[in-house]
Amino acid sequence: MGAEVAAVVVTYNSERHVGALLDSLPAAFGDVPYVTVVVDNGSTDGTLALLRGRGDCTVVESVNDGYGAGMNRAVRHAPETSAVLVLNPDVELDAEAVPRMLKVLRRPGVGVVVPRTREEDGSLSPTLRRTPTVARAGGLSFTGLPMLAERIDDPREYRTERTVDWAVGAIWLVDRACYDELGGFDESYFLYSEETDFALRAWDRGWASVYTPEAGGMHVGGASGTSHATHTMQMLNRVRLIRRRRGTGAAWLYYGATLLVELRRGLLGHRASWPTLRALLRPSLRPPVLGASDAVLPR
């Protein structure tokens, strides 16, 4: 019997975590036949040696041309399957997670399924999100007001199955027809916002993203490290996403709101906000991997 699901992973200096992920997959898939493809984006630690020593995955070596590009490359190296399981290297899946997610994915019009995810300490990881808007640029989740909060923090929202605008892409089961229709992930984002873009484009074409609490997993988060550059990419890509979906006027408003947010964060001691603020104001300081030009507003 051929594989029904292709599990795809992109690693970058993931030696500490990817082994635990791969170890969790047999129980997570249960009786569902699958293959695993891991694309390594130029790790400099022991990730490749660890992967080469295992016999449960296909390893593809690559330069680091971004997360979306790595995922697309992994799918290209996988056999044709009805679904693609997108996984961060720092997650672990619960037993029978995949069959439970597949049950939801098989419904008409469902393009992406995400499970209930927990932190390392067992607490709920708030992975569900609302569509980015100018009003939500401030990250005011603590208000509890949907108009001002992109992240959904209320634990009650995680108790039952629901359709969502998008969700953090650490554990995603994607219908292959949906993936193909969208042409995979938009590689121009390099890192951050590619899953937001994918889910929103899927919705535009009639594919829903559905959260199910019946399947679970654990996400360490930040296992490949964070830096001033990654924070800058996160902020710039959000402005870029708004521009592409809502136009230049909305993007300028979002850009202005982002400047104020980063200034506030910097004054409150968030050190990564200062280089991000400088990069927002001076395009020459932006990460080259974003294809930045001399335009203030990222395209």
Protein Blocks (a to p, Z undefined) as FASTA:
>chain_A
ZZfbdcddddehillmmmmmmmmmmmmnmmaccddddddehiablmlmmmmmpckbccdd
dddebjklmmmmmmmmpccdfbdcdddfkbccdehklmmmmmmmmpghiabdcdddddfk
opacdfbccdddfklmnopmknopaklmmbafblklmmpgcddfbdcfkbccddfklmmm
nnpaafklonghjlmmmmmmmmmnopacdddfkbccddebhplopafklmmmmmmmmmmm
mmmmnojklmmmmmmmmmmmmmmmmmnopaklmmmmmmmmmmklpcfklopafbfbaZZ
